[in-house]
């Protein structure tokens, strides 16, 4: 333990010297709580070696924070007692292009004796990645990040937001229109440049459907890196927006009744470096383990919604015929299916993968990738099979026709999704009682807080939380 601390200190010393030579004076250490909010402790750059060797103190109570900063409790967590240590992931230490003088690193959480904190979501994602590797599987994951941008008022406070807040969009072009790119070309260029400088490979960036909405897609990586990347992407977009006098929201429902912000999770399966989405002669090109993995994810989607759609606002977004994937079905290149199989070009060995369309940016990305892996591995253990793929929009089918095809509506409320997560033995086993219980406690508190609220009030109250 002592030698490891010495190694960490020396690595951090060299990193701190490099950062200070680049003008970096402060380092933000982030973790994401169970309500999907990125929380932070910061240290001066010269203190990075000490932080890497001994960690930075923080309370375990943050595991039961809700999105509005209220504090609930679970059987294991809550109250003023206890302390944890945040250890920066030095391999992800990044100078922030949108915040001159600052760097960022995600943090793993341990107790004061050096044992992993059982509710650390980043370590949960790593455990599930390692569990997949033990089964001979490599996963490559990536996120699509959607956000809505408005002009920032001269003064604002999130607590003052209401359904009648004036929303001043800085662009007027149509959905997916080049006009929006022209109107905000400097801003979008700076977003792309900042991400690139920070080592994030941008695959594409484009206007989206809702007013003021954009999407950026970044290159896939291992699951923990993918979750780190999406945290860095959001905070970079937020910072660049502020430098342009704009304000970015990643909330699932920005304006009630309109299309909201998703954060779709893409995943590809490999064994020995070979894609399991490129099996000749197999149905849909899927190797047997890929079929079972995706079948496990599909079966677990009602419970996974409590992970990937964690706010009452999430269920304002999950509406039929909006490409949000509200029915428990899968389809080949079907954007209305909750689980979409993307075939890719036939000559692209890495082109095939799958997309979970239901998730949004209120989700903790580490929980999202870990839970999806756990569900998929359970599918392999049970040799789960996929049903026939759905074609077309299931939302336009009658109730009887959906029943005939075995297509059911995914949970339409956070209460229903949380009930399904509570009863999910595979996810309980994967997450462990401490993490599983903390997630349930936060979901129940969110439900209670917004009980009886109108959709417009829920959207307004959560608009600037993510």
N, C-alpha and C positions, 0 to 999 in steps of 0.2 A: 504493500500500500504506500509506504514511504517513498520507495523508488519510483512508483508510478506518479506520485504527486510531484516529485522532483523533475521527472520527464515533462509533465504537463507545464510546470512552472517555466522550464527552459524554452519549450516550444512557444508558450505565451509571451515570454520575454522577447524572443526574436520577432514574433508577430507584432507586439506592441511597438517595438523599435521601427519596424517597417511602416506601421500605421502613422506613427508620429512624424516620420519623415515625409509622409503624404499629407500632413496637416490634420490628421484625425486626432481629436482630443477626448472623445467620449465614445463608449461602446454600449449599445442597447442589447440587453439579454432578454429574449422574449420566450414566453411559453403561452399556449392557448388554453383557456379554461374550458369547462364543459358546456358553457353557453356560447362558445365560439368566439369569445373576445380575446384578442391578443393582449396579454398583460406584460409588464416590463419592469425590470430593475436596470439601472444604468450605472456604469463605473467609469472613472477617468481611464484613459488608455494606459497610463502608467501603472494602474492597479490591476490590469488584466492578468499578469502572472499570479498575483495573490488569489484572484477570483478563480483561475484555472486550477490552482493547487488546493484551495480550501473551500471554494464555492462562495456564493452570495446568499445571505439569509432571506427567507421569505416564509410566510405562514402557509400551512396546509389548508387554511380556510378558503383559499381561492378556488379549491375544487368544488365548493358549493356556492360560489357566486352565481347570480343570475345575470341576464343581459342588462338589467337596469341597476346593477350594483347592489341589489339586495342580497342578503346572506341567508341561506337555508341550512339544513343539516341532514346528514344521513346517519346510519348506525355507526359509522366509523369516523366521520369527518364533520367538523363544525366547531364553533366556539373559539376562544382566544388561546387555547393551549397548543403547544408544540411548535416545532420549527423544522424547516427543510433547507437544503443547500442547492442552489442553482449552479450547475457547472456548464460553462459555455462549450459548444461544439466547435473547437478551433478549426476543424476542416471546413466549416461553413462561414468562418469569419469574413465579413464583406464590408468594404468601404462603401458607404451609401452615396450614390450619385445624386440623389434628390435632396440629401441633407448634408451639405458640406460640413466637414469637421466631425462627422459621426460615422461609426461602423455598427454593424449588427452581427449577432450570432444567436441561433436558437439554443435553448438550454435544456439539459436533462436534469431531473430532480432526484435527489437522494436524501436519506435521513442524515442525522448528525453523526451517525456511526459509519456512514458510507454505504449503507444498503440501498438498493433502488427503491424509490417511493412507489408503492403498489398502485397508486392512481396516476402515475406519470404517463401521459398519453403518448409522448414521443417514444418512450421505451416500450410501450405496448405495441406500437407500430413496428418497432425493431424486432420484438419477440415474434410477431406474426410473420415478418419477413424471414427470419431465421427458421421458423417452423416450416415455411414453404420450402426453403433451401434444403432442409433435412429430408423433405419428400422429393428432392430432385427438381424442384420448380424454381424458376427465376421469373419474377414479375417486373414488368416495366410499366410505370404509371405516369400519368400526367393529367393536369386539370385545364379546363377552359374557365377563364375568369371573366365574368360579366359585371359591369358596373354602370351606374348612371351618374352623369356629371351635371352640375348646375353652377351658376355663378354664385360665389360666396357673398352673402350680405356683409355689410360693413361691420356689423356685430351680430353674433348669434350665440345661442346656448342650446345644446341638445334638449335640455329639460323644457325649454320654451316651445319646442316644435309642437304643432297641432295639425289637425286635418285641414285647416285653412291657411297654413303656411304658404307664402308666395314662393313658387318654384320658378326660378328664372333660368331657363335652359339657354346655353350659349350657342346652340346650333338649331337650325330649323329644317334641315334637309330630311328627306324621306328615309324610311327604314332601309338599311343596307346601301344607302345612296352615297355616291361619290361626293355629293354636295356637302355632307357632313365632314368628310375628310378635308375638303377645301376650306371649310369654315374653321376647322380646328387643326390645320396641318402642322403648325408649330408645336402645339401641345402634343399631338400624337407622335410626332417625330421625337420629341424629348422623352416621352414614355418609352419608346422603342430603344432610343440611345441609352437611357439610364439602365434599362434591363440588360442590354447587351454588355455595357461596361461592367455590370455586376456579375457577369458570367451566366446570365439566364438566356438561353437560346429561344428567340421568338420565332414561332412557326408562322403565325399570321395574326393580324390585327384588323378589325373591321367594325363598321357601325352595326348595331343590332336593331331589334324591332321597335322597342319602346322609345319615347322621346329622350334624347340625350344619352342613349345607351350605346356602349361599346363592348367589345369582347377581345381578349388576347388569349392566344393558345401558345403554350410553351412546350418545349421538347420533353419527352418522357425520360424517366430515370428510375432508379430503384425507389421503392415506396416511401422510405423515410425522406429521401432527397426530394421526391415529388411534393410531399407535405411541406418540407422546408421552403421549397420554391414558391408555393402558392402563398405562404405567409409573406415572403419577400416581395412577391409581385404586388400584393394588395397594398403593402405599406409604401412601395415605390410609387404606385399609381396615386396613392393618397398624397404623398409628398410632392410629386410633380404637379398634381392638380392645384395644391395650395400655392405653389410658386407661380402658377398662371392665374391666380385669383379665382380658382374654381374649387368646387367641393365634390368629392367622390363618395358615392354610396354603393355598398355591396349588398344591401338589405334584400331579402327575398321578395318583399312586396314594398315597392317604393311609393306607389299610389294604388290604393285599393281599386280593383277592377281592371287594372292594366297588367300587361305582361311584366313579370318580375325578373329578378336576377338569379340565374342558376349558376352552379359551379360544377359542371359535369365532370365525372371521373372516368378517364380512359384507362384501360388496362390490357396488356398483352402478356401472354403466357409462353414461356420458353423452357425447353429441356435440353441441356448440353449445347446451348447456343442456338438451337433450332426452334423456330416458331411452331407452336402447336395449333396455329391458325392456317397452316399451309400443308395439310395432310392430303396427298393425292387420293382421289376416289372416295374420301370420307364425305359424309353428308355435311354440307356447309363448309367443307375444308377443315373441320375441327377434329383433332385427335381425341380419343376417348377421355383423357384426363381434362381436356379443355371443355368437352361437353359436360362432364360431371361438375367441374369447377363452376361454370356458368349456371348450371342447373341449381347448384347450391346457393349461388347469389340470388337467382330468381326466386327460389323458395323462401329465402330469408328476407326478401325485400320489405314485407310488412313490419318486421322488427328493425331492419336497417333504417327505415324512415326516421325512427327516433334518434338515430345517430346523424344521418345526413340531412334531415329536415327538422331541426331541433327547436324551432320557435313556432308559436301560434301563427306568426306572420308567414311561415313557410307554407302553410296550408291555404293561404290566400293565393299563393302562386300556383299551387298544384290544382289546376283546373283542366277539365277535358278540352281537347282540340287546341291546345296552346303549346304543343311540343314539349310538355313538361314530363310526360310519361306517367300518367296517373293510374293506369291499369296494369295489373300484374301479368305482363306478357312480354315476350321478346319478339324481335323481328329483324330481318336482314335489311339493313339500310332503312329502317322504319323509324322516323323521328318522333312518332307518337308512342312507340313502345318504351316501357320503362327500362328495358335492357336492349340496347341496339347492337347488332353485330355489324361491324364495318369490314367489308371484304377487302378493300384496297385494290390497287392495280395488280393484275395477275403476275406481272414480272417483278413485283416488289416483295422480296422475301420477308420484310418486316411490316408490310402494309396492313395485314389483318390484325384486328383487335376488337375489343368490345367497349361499350360506353354505358355507364350508369347515368341516366338522364335526370333522375329525380332530385339529386343532391343540390344544395345551395350553399352560399358562402357564410351562412350562420353556423355551418358545421365546423367542428374542430377537425382539420384535415388529417391529423394523426389518428384520431378515432375512426375517421371514415376509411382510410386505407387499411388500418388494422382490422376493422370489423368486416370489411369486404373480403379480405384474405381469409379470415377465420371462417366465414360462411362458405367460401369456395372450397377450402380444405375439407370442411365437413361434407360438402357435396361429393368430393372425391372419395372420402371414407365410406360414404353410403352408396357409391356408384350411381348417383342421381342422374337421371336422363332429362333432356329438354323436351318439352312438348312441341307440337308443330308450330312453326313461326307464324306470327300474326302479320297479315298484310292489310294495308289501309288503316284508317282511323277507327279504333274500337269505340270511340265516343259517339260515332254516328250510327252504330248498330243498336238495335233494340235490346231490351233487357233479356228477352228469351234467346236471341241469337248469341249474345255474349255468354249466357249460361250454357248454351249448347256447345260453344267453343271452349268452355272452361276458363273464360276471362273474367276476373273479378276486379273490383275497384280496390286499389290500395287504400290504407287508412286515410280518411278525409279530415281527421283531427289529430292534434298532438296527443290527446288522451288515448285514442285508439292505438296509435303507434307505440306509445309508451307501455301500454298494456301488453302489446305483442313482444316488446323488448324484455319486459319483466318475466315473461313466460319462456323466453328463448334459452334453453339449456346450453346449446353450443356457444352462444355469445357470452353467457354467464361464465362458462368454463374458460373461454379464451380471455375475457377481460379480468376475471377474478372478482371476488365479492366487493372489495373496496372500490374499485373503479366503477363496476357495474352499479353498485348502490349509489355512488355519488352522481352518476349520470341520471339515474331514475329520480333522485331527490331534486336535481335541478329542473328536470322536465316537469315534475309535479308542481314545483314552485312557479314555473312559467305559466302553466295551465291556470293555477289559482289566481295569479296576478291579473291575467287578462280575461278571466271568466266574466261573461256577460258583456264584454266590450264590443262595440261595432267594428266592422272591418276597417273603416276609415281611421278609427282611433288606434287600432293595433298597428296599422301601417305607419301612422304618424309617430307613434311612440317608439318604434324600432327603426325608423328611417335612417338614423345616423349612428346606430350602435355598431354597425359593421362597415 
